[in-house]
Amino acid sequence: MVSISILDRSLVDLRREITDLRQIDRVEDYDTKRLSSIINLSRESLKETEKFQEQILNQLQQFEISLADINDILRANVQRKIQLEQQQKQQSGDDLEIRAKLMALNAETLECRAAAIQLQQEARRVLSRAAEIDKLANDELAQQALERKMKQQEIERNRAAELERRVKLEEERKRLKELQQQQESILAMVNKPIVENEYVNWSIREFMHADENPPCIIRTSPENCSIPIDVTYVPVSETEYLLDKQEELISTPLRVKFNSIVSNQPFIVVAIPYIIKRSPHRENVIKIRQSNGLWISIDTNESLFDSHKVRKGKLIKPVACAVVSRLKRDRVLIRTHSSGRYSSSADARFTFEWPKHVSENNIHLQTCIQPVDIPAFAQFCEQYKHECRGLLAVGPIIELTSVDASLIKPIQFTLPILVQPKKKTVQPKVAESAATDSGTISHELQQEFIIQQQQLIFKSMLGEDLGNERLVLLYSNLNSNENLWTIDTDLHVVAGKVPDVVTVDMQSLHTRMIVARYDKQVMSAKQLQTVVYLFEQTLNQRTATLMLRHRSSNPNEICLVCCSSQRRGMVTDEIQQENYSNRDEQIKEITLQEGQLLELRFRGNVLPTNHVQQTIPFAFNTNFPFYFETNVSERDKYSQHLSTYFYGHIQIYSKQKTSRSSMKEIEKKKQQLSVDMIKQDWPETDTCLSEILLSLPKPPEKLRTPIEKTLSTFSGEGILTSALFRDISMSLADGEWRQLANCLGMTRMRIEAIERDYRYDAPYYMLLTWFKRVSRSSDKVSALTHALVNIKRWDLAQELQTIKNTKRLDQSALSKDEQLKMCRASFNRICQREECVRIWKQLARELALTNDDIIQIERSYPSKHERCLRCLEQWASNQTRIDILFLAKVIRMLGFKPLAREIESMA
C-alpha cells in the first residue's frame, strides 16, 4: 500500500503541473525540466507499483497453496468426525470430550473460511485498484504527451511566423531605404535652394504672352540656349491628386517637355506666375507630378519678373507642375540635452516649451495650423443650430508630425482658442398689467427664473460645481479612425491670462488636436466629438455658385460659370460686360471640395450644336472660375409644342469615392503604388450634384396657337370617379395640388402645362391626367391615399379610405346576380391574359373546383378562353359571397403579380 500512496502523490503532482501548463499564456515561459522530472518520478512510482503487484501475486499463490492445505485438513477433520460419529454410534453413548473437540474443529474451520474470504476480497480490491492506477497513469501520460506535442507545434508555428514577419520587415525596410535613396538622389538637385543671382547669365525663354501656351519663364544654360522646350496645358484628368486638404491652386497647371540627355542639360529653372494671396497662415510651393500620378512639392523661392510675382524651381526631367498655396509648415528640432521654446510663424499664440532631457533622443517635429476665424465659426453654428447647442468656442486644428516622439517629461503647450462672445443676460420683466398677453409671458419668464435660482441654491447646498463650461482637448491620430475625435480625459486644460489662449501639459504628443469650450448641461461629450468632426468637414468644403445666362443678342449662345460664392460679384460683372443678360438667369449653389473633378453634361431637348461637347470635364478651384460658352439648339422642333420654350437640362456630375483603407495605408500607397492601384481601392460612382434648367425661346413662326381645352369625360374605375376627383380638387388649396402632383410622380413641365391650359380647373385635370397615365395594374387608390398623406391632408386620405371600405360593405350586401355583374370586368381581364388561359385547369383547381366540374367545362366549351371564363363563373356561383381579394391572391400565387394588383384595384 505504500507504493500505491507514492503513485497517488506523483499523479497529483502531474495533474497540478498540467493544470498550470494550461493556464500559462506564453508557452516559452514554462520550465519543461520540472515537468520532465515529475514524469520520471511517475514512471519510477509505476515501476515500484508493478513490483508490488508481483509480490501480491506471489502471496496469492502461497495463499492458494495454504487454502488447499486447509481444505485437506477440513476433509481429514470431516472424515475423522464421521469416524467418531460412527464410533459414537457403535459405543451408543455420548462422549462429551469428543463433542468438545468436534465443536473446536468446527469453529476453527469457520475461522479459516472467513479468513480465506477476507483474503480473496482484499486481493480483488488490490487488483482492481492496481488496474485503475495503471489505466489512469497511461491516460495521463498520453494526454500529457499530446498536449506537449500541440504546445511544441504552436511554438514552432509562432517561431515560423515571427521569423517570416522579421524577414518581411527587413525586406520592407531595405526596399523603403532603397526607395528613399533613389528619391533623394533624384531630387538632390531639385531640393537644392536656388540662389537669386546664381543663374543671371542663363538664357531666358519667355512664355508669358503666348495664347497657345500657359504663362511661364524658363532659364537654360548659355551653351544650351537653343534646346527645344515645349510648354503645354495639363489635362483636367491629370490634376486629380494635385491638391491635398486645405490647399488651393494659384497658377495654371502646365507641362514642360525637354530632352535633358541629348542636350546635356542636367536641369532647367522654371518660374511660374501665380495669384498673390497674402495670409500669414499660408505658403506657396511648386508641385510636380510623378510617374505614378501623385504630386509632390519641391523647394522653391519667390522672384519678380516684369512686375509678375513668380515662383522658381528646378526641373531635372519633363514633368507637369503647378503652384499651390498650402498651410504653412514649421520644422522644430527638440534637442534632448537642452531646453527651449517654440513659437509658430503662422499663429504666434501657439507655443510650447520643453525642459532638459525631455526625451532619450532628439525629436524632429513638423507643425501645421489650420486657422479658424469667428465668421466661419458663427456661420457653422448658424447652419447647424441643433447640433451646436452648447458649443461655445473652438480653436484651430493643429497638426504635429513626428517620426518617433516618446517623451520622458511633459511639454507645456499654449494653444489658441476663439474668444467667447459675451452673452446678453435677459432678465425677466414682470408686466404691470396681468390682463395683457405680455404680462402673462413675463409672469411665466419670472416663474422660470425663480425655479432656476432655486435649483442653483439646491445644487450649491449639495456642494455641486455650478460652473457648466468645460475646456477640453480633442485629438485624432492618423493611425486610428480619421473620422473619430476623442477627448483626452487625462489632460487638464487651463484658461490662460489672455482670453484667447489656454495652456496644457502633455506627456504624449497627438497627431491632430483641437481645443473646445462647451456647456456640459446642454451638450454631452459624445455629441461634442461628433460636432467637432462635422466642423472639420465644413472647413474643408467650399460653397460654389452655378450661373447660367443667355446672350442678349442671340439667346442660343449661353455661358455657364462655376465659381466660388466669394467671387460671385466679380464674375457677374465680367459676364455682364460680355453682353450676357440676367433675364432668364439660373443660379444654384452647391458644396464642393477644392480641386474636385466635375463633369458638365446635357440632357433633354436642348443640346449643344457641337454634339461632341455633351460631356465637358473641369475642376473647381476658388481662384480660377470655370467659364463654358457654347451655342445650343433644339433637338426636336416638334417636341414641347404646347410651350413657348424648348427645354433641356445642364447637369453637374462628380465621381464620389469611398475609401476602404485607413489614412496610414493610403500614405504608404502614395509612396509605393500607382494611381491605377489606388483607384482600385477607391471605387467611383457617378453622382449628380446639381441640375439647371436650360430654356430656349421658340421663334415666333414655330409657336402653335393654343387649342381651347374642352372638358373631356372618362370612365371611372372602382371608387375613383369623376365626381370624387372633382370633390378632391375643390378641397385642395392653391399650392397643395402642385405638391400632390409631385407626390404622384408628375414632372414640373407637365404641371406647368396643365396650369397654363386649364387655369382654375388645373387640380381636377391634373387628377384626370394622372389617372390616365397610370398603368392598369397599379393600385391607384393606395397611390392617391399615400400622396394625400405626404402633403399632410390626412382628412382627405381618411375620407378616401372610408369610401373604399363602404363600397366593400355595400358589395357584400348585394345579390348573387349583382355580384356576378360587378365581377364581370375582373373575369374578362383575367381571360384576356393568354398565360392565364393556358393554365385554366390549374386556376380551377386553386379555386377549389372538383374534377367533375373541370371535365364538364372541358366537354361543353371547345375554346380555352370560354373554359377559363366558365371556371371563374362556376367558382363565383359556388360562393355565398364573391371575394375578389381571394381571387387576386390566387392570381398572385400563380405568378401574375401585376394582374393581381389590377384586380385588387377593381375590388
Secondary structure in CASP SS format (residue, H / E / C, confidence):
PFRMAT SS
TARGET T0000
AUTHOR 0000-0000-0000
METHOD secondary structure of the structure
MODEL  1
M C 1.00
V H 1.00
S H 1.00
I H 1.00
S H 1.00
I H 1.00
L H 1.00
D H 1.00
R H 1.00
S H 1.00
L H 1.00
V H 1.00
D H 1.00
L H 1.00
R H 1.00
R H 1.00
E H 1.00
I H 1.00
T H 1.00
D H 1.00
L H 1.00
R H 1.00
Q H 1.00
I C 1.00
D C 1.00
R C 1.00
V H 1.00
E H 1.00
D H 1.00
Y C 1.00
D C 1.00
T H 1.00
K H 1.00
R H 1.00
L H 1.00
S H 1.00
S H 1.00
I H 1.00
I H 1.00
N H 1.00
L H 1.00
S H 1.00
R H 1.00
E H 1.00
S H 1.00
L H 1.00
K H 1.00
E H 1.00
T H 1.00
E H 1.00
K H 1.00
F H 1.00
Q H 1.00
E H 1.00
Q H 1.00
I H 1.00
L H 1.00
N H 1.00
Q H 1.00
L H 1.00
Q H 1.00
Q H 1.00
F H 1.00
E H 1.00
I H 1.00
S H 1.00
L H 1.00
A H 1.00
D H 1.00
I H 1.00
N H 1.00
D H 1.00
I H 1.00
L H 1.00
R H 1.00
A H 1.00
N H 1.00
V H 1.00
Q H 1.00
R H 1.00
K H 1.00
I H 1.00
Q H 1.00
L H 1.00
E H 1.00
Q H 1.00
Q H 1.00
Q H 1.00
K H 1.00
Q H 1.00
Q H 1.00
S C 1.00
G C 1.00
D C 1.00
D C 1.00
L H 1.00
E H 1.00
I H 1.00
R H 1.00
A H 1.00
K H 1.00
L H 1.00
M H 1.00
A H 1.00
L H 1.00
N H 1.00
A H 1.00
E H 1.00
T H 1.00
L H 1.00
E H 1.00
C H 1.00
R H 1.00
A H 1.00
A H 1.00
A H 1.00
I H 1.00
Q H 1.00
L H 1.00
Q H 1.00
Q H 1.00
E H 1.00
A H 1.00
R H 1.00
R H 1.00
V H 1.00
L H 1.00
S H 1.00
R H 1.00
A H 1.00
A H 1.00
E H 1.00
I H 1.00
D H 1.00
K H 1.00
L H 1.00
A H 1.00
N H 1.00
D H 1.00
E H 1.00
L H 1.00
A H 1.00
Q H 1.00
Q H 1.00
A H 1.00
L H 1.00
E H 1.00
R H 1.00
K H 1.00
M H 1.00
K H 1.00
Q H 1.00
Q H 1.00
E H 1.00
I H 1.00
E H 1.00
R H 1.00
N H 1.00
R H 1.00
A H 1.00
A H 1.00
E H 1.00
L H 1.00
E H 1.00
R H 1.00
R H 1.00
V H 1.00
K H 1.00
L H 1.00
E H 1.00
E H 1.00
E H 1.00
R H 1.00
K H 1.00
R H 1.00
L H 1.00
K H 1.00
E H 1.00
L H 1.00
Q H 1.00
Q H 1.00
Q H 1.00
Q H 1.00
E H 1.00
S H 1.00
I H 1.00
L C 1.00
A C 1.00
M C 1.00
V C 1.00
N C 1.00
K C 1.00
P C 1.00
I C 1.00
V C 1.00
E C 1.00
N C 1.00
E C 1.00
Y C 1.00
V C 1.00
N C 1.00
W C 1.00
S E 1.00
I E 1.00
R E 1.00
E E 1.00
F C 1.00
M C 1.00
H C 1.00
A C 1.00
D C 1.00
E C 1.00
N C 1.00
P C 1.00
P C 1.00
C C 1.00
I E 1.00
I E 1.00
R E 1.00
T E 1.00
S C 1.00
P H 1.00
E H 1.00
N H 1.00
C C 1.00
S C 1.00
I C 1.00
P C 1.00
I C 1.00
D E 1.00
V E 1.00
T E 1.00
Y E 1.00
V C 1.00
P C 1.00
V H 1.00
S H 1.00
E H 1.00
T H 1.00
E C 1.00
Y C 1.00
L C 1.00
L C 1.00
D C 1.00
K C 1.00
Q C 1.00
E C 1.00
E E 1.00
L E 1.00
I C 1.00
S C 1.00
T C 1.00
P C 1.00
L E 1.00
R E 1.00
V E 1.00
K E 1.00
F C 1.00
N C 1.00
S C 1.00
I C 1.00
V C 1.00
S C 1.00
N C 1.00
Q C 1.00
P C 1.00
F C 1.00
I E 1.00
V E 1.00
V E 1.00
A E 1.00
I E 1.00
P E 1.00
Y C 1.00
I C 1.00
I C 1.00
K C 1.00
R C 1.00
S C 1.00
P C 1.00
H C 1.00
R E 1.00
E E 1.00
N E 1.00
V E 1.00
I E 1.00
K E 1.00
I E 1.00
R E 1.00
Q C 1.00
S C 1.00
N C 1.00
G C 1.00
L C 1.00
W E 1.00
I E 1.00
S E 1.00
I E 1.00
D C 1.00
T C 1.00
N E 1.00
E E 1.00
S E 1.00
L E 1.00
F E 1.00
D C 1.00
S C 1.00
H E 1.00
K E 1.00
V E 1.00
R E 1.00
K E 1.00
G E 1.00
K E 1.00
L E 1.00
I C 1.00
K C 1.00
P C 1.00
V E 1.00
A E 1.00
C E 1.00
A E 1.00
V E 1.00
V E 1.00
S E 1.00
R E 1.00
L E 1.00
K C 1.00
R E 1.00
D E 1.00
R E 1.00
V E 1.00
L E 1.00
I E 1.00
R C 1.00
T C 1.00
H C 1.00
S C 1.00
S C 1.00
G E 1.00
R E 1.00
Y E 1.00
S E 1.00
S C 1.00
S C 1.00
A C 1.00
D C 1.00
A C 1.00
R C 1.00
F C 1.00
T E 1.00
F E 1.00
E E 1.00
W E 1.00
P C 1.00
K C 1.00
H C 1.00
V C 1.00
S C 1.00
E C 1.00
N C 1.00
N C 1.00
I E 1.00
H E 1.00
L E 1.00
Q E 1.00
T E 1.00
C E 1.00
I E 1.00
Q E 1.00
P C 1.00
V C 1.00
D C 1.00
I H 1.00
P H 1.00
A H 1.00
F H 1.00
A H 1.00
Q H 1.00
F H 1.00
C H 1.00
E H 1.00
Q H 1.00
Y C 1.00
K C 1.00
H C 1.00
E C 1.00
C C 1.00
R C 1.00
G C 1.00
L E 1.00
L E 1.00
A E 1.00
V E 1.00
G C 1.00
P C 1.00
I E 1.00
I E 1.00
E E 1.00
L E 1.00
T E 1.00
S E 1.00
V C 1.00
D C 1.00
A C 1.00
S C 1.00
L C 1.00
I C 1.00
K C 1.00
P C 1.00
I E 1.00
Q E 1.00
F E 1.00
T E 1.00
L E 1.00
P E 1.00
I C 1.00
L C 1.00
V C 1.00
Q C 1.00
P C 1.00
K C 1.00
K C 1.00
K C 1.00
T C 1.00
V C 1.00
Q C 1.00
P C 1.00
K C 1.00
V C 1.00
A C 1.00
E C 1.00
S C 1.00
A C 1.00
A C 1.00
T C 1.00
D H 1.00
S H 1.00
G H 1.00
T H 1.00
I H 1.00
S H 1.00
H H 1.00
E H 1.00
L H 1.00
Q H 1.00
Q H 1.00
E H 1.00
F H 1.00
I H 1.00
I H 1.00
Q H 1.00
Q H 1.00
Q H 1.00
Q H 1.00
L H 1.00
I H 1.00
F H 1.00
K H 1.00
S H 1.00
M H 1.00
L H 1.00
G C 1.00
E C 1.00
D C 1.00
L C 1.00
G C 1.00
N C 1.00
E E 1.00
R E 1.00
L E 1.00
V E 1.00
L E 1.00
L E 1.00
Y E 1.00
S E 1.00
N C 1.00
L C 1.00
N C 1.00
S C 1.00
N C 1.00
E C 1.00
N C 1.00
L C 1.00
W C 1.00
T E 1.00
I E 1.00
D C 1.00
T C 1.00
D C 1.00
L C 1.00
H C 1.00
V C 1.00
V E 1.00
A E 1.00
G C 1.00
K C 1.00
V C 1.00
P C 1.00
D C 1.00
V E 1.00
V E 1.00
T E 1.00
V E 1.00
D E 1.00
M E 1.00
Q C 1.00
S C 1.00
L C 1.00
H C 1.00
T C 1.00
R E 1.00
M E 1.00
I E 1.00
V E 1.00
A E 1.00
R E 1.00
Y E 1.00
D E 1.00
K C 1.00
Q C 1.00
V C 1.00
M C 1.00
S C 1.00
A H 1.00
K H 1.00
Q H 1.00
L H 1.00
Q H 1.00
T H 1.00
V H 1.00
V H 1.00
Y H 1.00
L H 1.00
F H 1.00
E H 1.00
Q H 1.00
T H 1.00
L H 1.00
N C 1.00
Q E 1.00
R E 1.00
T E 1.00
A E 1.00
T E 1.00
L E 1.00
M E 1.00
L E 1.00
R E 1.00
H E 1.00
R E 1.00
S C 1.00
S C 1.00
N C 1.00
P C 1.00
N C 1.00
E E 1.00
I E 1.00
C E 1.00
L E 1.00
V E 1.00
C E 1.00
C E 1.00
S E 1.00
S H 1.00
Q H 1.00
R H 1.00
R H 1.00
G H 1.00
M H 1.00
V H 1.00
T H 1.00
D H 1.00
E H 1.00
I H 1.00
Q H 1.00
Q H 1.00
E C 1.00
N C 1.00
Y E 1.00
S E 1.00
N E 1.00
R E 1.00
D E 1.00
E E 1.00
Q E 1.00
I E 1.00
K E 1.00
E E 1.00
I E 1.00
T E 1.00
L E 1.00
Q E 1.00
E C 1.00
G C 1.00
Q C 1.00
L E 1.00
L E 1.00
E E 1.00
L E 1.00
R E 1.00
F E 1.00
R E 1.00
G E 1.00
N C 1.00
V E 1.00
L E 1.00
P E 1.00
T C 1.00
N C 1.00
H H 1.00
V H 1.00
Q H 1.00
Q H 1.00
T E 1.00
I E 1.00
P E 1.00
F E 1.00
A E 1.00
F C 1.00
N E 1.00
T C 1.00
N C 1.00
F E 1.00
P C 1.00
F E 1.00
Y E 1.00
F E 1.00
E E 1.00
T E 1.00
N E 1.00
V E 1.00
S E 1.00
E E 1.00
R C 1.00
D C 1.00
K C 1.00
Y C 1.00
S C 1.00
Q C 1.00
H C 1.00
L C 1.00
S C 1.00
T C 1.00
Y E 1.00
F E 1.00
Y E 1.00
G E 1.00
H E 1.00
I E 1.00
Q E 1.00
I E 1.00
Y E 1.00
S E 1.00
K E 1.00
Q E 1.00
K E 1.00
T C 1.00
S C 1.00
R C 1.00
S C 1.00
S C 1.00
M H 1.00
K H 1.00
E H 1.00
I H 1.00
E H 1.00
K H 1.00
K H 1.00
K H 1.00
Q H 1.00
Q H 1.00
L C 1.00
S C 1.00
V H 1.00
D H 1.00
M H 1.00
I H 1.00
K H 1.00
Q H 1.00
D H 1.00
W C 1.00
P C 1.00
E E 1.00
T E 1.00
D E 1.00
T E 1.00
C E 1.00
L E 1.00
S E 1.00
E E 1.00
I E 1.00
L E 1.00
L E 1.00
S E 1.00
L E 1.00
P E 1.00
K C 1.00
P C 1.00
P H 1.00
E H 1.00
K H 1.00
L C 1.00
R C 1.00
T C 1.00
P C 1.00
I C 1.00
E C 1.00
K C 1.00
T C 1.00
L C 1.00
S C 1.00
T C 1.00
F C 1.00
S C 1.00
G C 1.00
E E 1.00
G C 1.00
I C 1.00
L E 1.00
T C 1.00
S H 1.00
A H 1.00
L H 1.00
F H 1.00
R H 1.00
D H 1.00
I H 1.00
S H 1.00
M H 1.00
S H 1.00
L C 1.00
A C 1.00
D C 1.00
G C 1.00
E H 1.00
W H 1.00
R H 1.00
Q H 1.00
L H 1.00
A H 1.00
N H 1.00
C H 1.00
L C 1.00
G C 1.00
M C 1.00
T C 1.00
R H 1.00
M H 1.00
R H 1.00
I H 1.00
E H 1.00
A H 1.00
I H 1.00
E H 1.00
R H 1.00
D H 1.00
Y H 1.00
R H 1.00
Y H 1.00
D H 1.00
A H 1.00
P H 1.00
Y H 1.00
Y H 1.00
M H 1.00
L H 1.00
L H 1.00
T H 1.00
W H 1.00
F H 1.00
K H 1.00
R H 1.00
V C 1.00
S C 1.00
R C 1.00
S C 1.00
S C 1.00
D C 1.00
K H 1.00
V H 1.00
S H 1.00
A H 1.00
L H 1.00
T H 1.00
H H 1.00
A H 1.00
L H 1.00
V H 1.00
N H 1.00
I C 1.00
K C 1.00
R C 1.00
W H 1.00
D H 1.00
L H 1.00
A H 1.00
Q H 1.00
E H 1.00
L H 1.00
Q H 1.00
T H 1.00
I H 1.00
K H 1.00
N H 1.00
T H 1.00
K H 1.00
R H 1.00
L H 1.00
D H 1.00
Q H 1.00
S H 1.00
A C 1.00
L C 1.00
S C 1.00
K H 1.00
D H 1.00
E H 1.00
Q H 1.00
L H 1.00
K H 1.00
M H 1.00
C H 1.00
R H 1.00
A H 1.00
S H 1.00
F H 1.00
N H 1.00
R H 1.00
I H 1.00
C H 1.00
Q C 1.00
R C 1.00
E H 1.00
E H 1.00
C H 1.00
V H 1.00
R H 1.00
I C 1.00
W H 1.00
K H 1.00
Q H 1.00
L H 1.00
A H 1.00
R H 1.00
E H 1.00
L C 1.00
A C 1.00
L C 1.00
T C 1.00
N H 1.00
D H 1.00
D H 1.00
I H 1.00
I H 1.00
Q H 1.00
I H 1.00
E H 1.00
R H 1.00
S H 1.00
Y C 1.00
P C 1.00
S C 1.00
K H 1.00
H H 1.00
E H 1.00
R H 1.00
C H 1.00
L H 1.00
R H 1.00
C H 1.00
L H 1.00
E H 1.00
Q H 1.00
W H 1.00
A H 1.00
S H 1.00
N H 1.00
Q C 1.00
T C 1.00
R C 1.00
I C 1.00
D C 1.00
I H 1.00
L H 1.00
F H 1.00
L H 1.00
A H 1.00
K H 1.00
V H 1.00
I H 1.00
R H 1.00
M H 1.00
L C 1.00
G C 1.00
F C 1.00
K H 1.00
P H 1.00
L H 1.00
A H 1.00
R H 1.00
E H 1.00
I H 1.00
E H 1.00
S H 1.00
M H 1.00
A C 1.00
END
